[in-house]
């Protein structure tokens, strides 16, 4: 996906995984994210990673490593993240080729988007589609 801006996103989802390295592999190989930062402890635990798609960033870390955020997220369930893609069907084909669990195949929505949904190995639902939410100050 082409870069749609140079400013850092104002909102970045942050997800913790039991196997953060597996999550990073899925997001990069199956969904086309690019790892822009990766910080690991001496034992290889992912302390913090940033994965970029277009002008969006998702932050990834390992569960069970301690700290306030880890403790606050301890009882949290799966999360959902929506990512805008240019070609839903091509993106879906890539995800299938890499073994992603598809929850909903590419589907035309009443509001004009074409979306599909996938679930990662730890239960988070990733939606990919052509609907681009309008930010503040943009025409509706």
Secondary structure as UniProt FT lines:
FT   STRAND          14..17
FT   TURN            18..19
FT   HELIX           20..25
FT   HELIX           26..30
FT   STRAND          34..40
FT   TURN            42..43
FT   STRAND          46..53
FT   TURN            54..55
FT   STRAND          56..62
FT   TURN            63..64
FT   HELIX           68..73
FT   TURN            74..75
FT   STRAND          80..84
FT   HELIX           88..97
FT   TURN            98..99
FT   STRAND          101..108
FT   TURN            110..111
FT   STRAND          114..119
FT   TURN            121..122
FT   STRAND          125..129
FT   TURN            136..137
//
